[in-house]
Amino acid sequence: MSPDDHHRIETIALLEGTPPHVGRLLAEAAEIRALAAGELAFVAGQRPQFLHLILSGRLALIGEGAGAETMVEAFGEGEALLTPAVVLDRLYLLSARAMIDSRLAAIPAESFRALLDREPALARAVVTQLARHWRVLIRQIKDLKLRAGAQRLASYLLAQDRDRSGRIYLLMERRLLARRLGMTPEHLSRAFAQLRPFGVAAVGRAVTISDESGLRRFCDYDAVT
């Protein structure tokens, strides 16, 4: 493991607020995995052998069923993947696939669970992460149940425009974004067209919003995070 990888593990966002020795213990137990774009970190139905921390890159959580595949969510640097399965020692419900070249720290599941038992600050950090992920998924469920396709896209774009600059660069290909929003690629293209009157222009992954207030009204945007 390189000194840079060691430092990334010790300072990963998950460990914010924990004593320094917690990060050192995790780094000492970890091994580094390099994934090429498209490579799987683990598959649904597999029992977790490791807790995976994303040191760089981006991974998608993929669900499959009835001959179809969908992307549930995507996570980037600083996140841990499907921690509940590791904590409970239960089978993964989703697969994780690298969207771009990525580096992961793989911490043996038994070592991680033992450290949770010994370190209340780590347990608290994990609870905080799980609560945040729960809110992300609840927001997705609300969008799927309460908004039409174009409204879901509008809500997603507004959430990505964190600095309210009106300029966004999509972090995933459009086919993946369509899956994330519960659409086909064709429906996504039509949704972008529906948003043009509300000031949305898209060229490839570059998106601009010139009428933010109109777009918010169109999708009844909920800014609560």
N, C-alpha and C positions, 0 to 999 in steps of 0.2 A: 504494500500500500504506500502510495506517495505521501509526502508531508501535506500536500494540498488536499488530498482525499481525507486524510486524518483530520485536518482543520475543518473541512466541510461538514464532516459528521459531528464534530464537537460543537459546531455553531449552527447546526441545522434548525430551521424554524420550529420544529416540533419541540425542541429542548429549551425554548425561551422560558426563562424563569427558574430553570433547574440549576443546582450547584455544578461547578465545572467538572467535578469528578464523574458525574453521570455521563457526560459526553465522552470522557476519556475511556470509561468502561465499555461503552457501546462501540467506540472506535477500535478498541483492542479486540473485541469479539467479532468484528465485521470482516467480511471478505468483499472484494469489489467485483461487480459484474458489469461488463460493457455489452450493451445491446445495440445491434444495428437496427435501423428503421424497419419496422415490420416484424421484428423478432419478439417472441413471447417471453415474458418474465415468469408467468405461471398460468395454469389453465383452470377453468371451473371444474369442480369435482375433485381437485387435488387437495391433499391435506398440507397445510402450511409447514414448511420446514424452516422458513426464514421470515423475518420482518424485513420488508424492502423499503429503504429510504431513497428517494430520488435526489441524487447529487447534482445531476445536470440532465437536460433533455425534457421530454414530455411523454407521458404514457396514457393510453386510453383504457378505460375499463369497459370490457366488451361482454354483452350477454347474447346468448344464442338460444333459439327454440323454434319449433315448427318450421325448420328449414330456413329461418331468417336470422340475421345478425343485426344488433344495434349497439351503438355506443352510449353507455349510460352517463359517463362523465370523463373528463380528462384532467390530469393533475401534472404539475410541473415541479421544478426544483424546490426542495424543502419539505415536500409532502411524504407521508408514509402511506403505503398501499394496503387497503383492506385490513387495517389493524384489528377489527373485531374478530375476524377468522383466526388470527394469530393468538389473540387473548383467550378466546374460547376453545382453541384447538379444534375448530370445526372446519369442514370442507369449504373451499372457496366457492362462492356463488357466481363469481364473474372471472373472466380471464383478463390479463393485463398485457397489452401490446405496445411496444415502443412506436410512437408516431414519428420520431426523429431519432438519430443516434443519441443514446442516453447512457448514463453511468448510474449504477445503483450500489448502495451499500446493503449487503445481505447479512442480517444479524440472526444467528440461530434462534429459532422460536423459543426453545426451552430456556436459553440464556436470557432472552428478553423477558419472559414471564417471571423468571426468578428475580430479575432486577426490579420488575414492577412490585413484587412482594416486599422488597427491601427498601425501595426508594419512594416515599410518598410524593415527592415533588415530580418524579417521572409519571407516577399514576395520575396526578393532577393534570400534567401536560397532555397526557393521552386522552383524558376525559374532555379537555378543552378542544382538542383536535376533532374528536368524535362528535362533539356537540356542533362544531362548525360544519363538518361534513353533513350532519343530519339536516341542518338548515338549508344547505345547498340542495339536497335531494328533495326536501319538502317544497322548496321553490320550484323545482322541476315538476313535481307532481301537480302543483297549483297551475303552472303554465299549461301542462298537458290537458288538464281537466277544465280549465276556465277560459283558455284563449284559443282562437283559431290559428292556423299555421302562420299567417303573416304577422299576427300579433305576437306569437311566440318569438319569431325572428326579431321583431322590433324590440321586444323586452330584452332579448339576449344582447343585441347591439348596444342598447342603452347601458346595460350592466357592464359591458366591456369598455365603454367610454368613461373610464373612472375619473379622468381629469377634466371631463366635459369639454374637450377640445374640438369635438366633432370629427376627429380623425381616428380611425381604427384600422389595425392590421390584423386580420383573422389569423389565429394561431393554428388553424387546421384547414385542410383541404375542404372544398365545398361538399364533397360526397360524405366526408366525416361529419361536417357540421349538420348536414341533413339528417344523419342518423341521430346525432345528439339532440336534435329538435323534434324527432319523431316524424320525419318526412321522407319522401323519396327525393332524389336530386332534381327531378322535374318539378315537384311541388316547391322546392326551395327556390328554383329559378323564377317561378311564378310569384312566389312571396316577395322576392326582391323587386320584381316589377310592380307589385301592388304598393310597395313602399315609396316608389318614386315621387308620387304627389305629396309625400310627407317629408321630402328633402333628403332622401337616401339615394346615394349614387355609389355604385360598386364597379370596380375594375379589378378583376382577379380577386386577390385577398384584401386589396385596399378599399376601404369603405369610408365615405364622408357623410356626415349628417348636417344639413344646413338649417333644418327646422326642428330643433330638439323638442320644443314645447308642443308642436303639432304631433310629433311622433309619440310623445308621452301620453297625450290625450287619446290617440288612436288605440294604443294598447293598454290604456288604463294602468300605466306603469307603477309598480310598487317598488319603491327605492329601499325598503327595509332589507337589511342584509343580516 
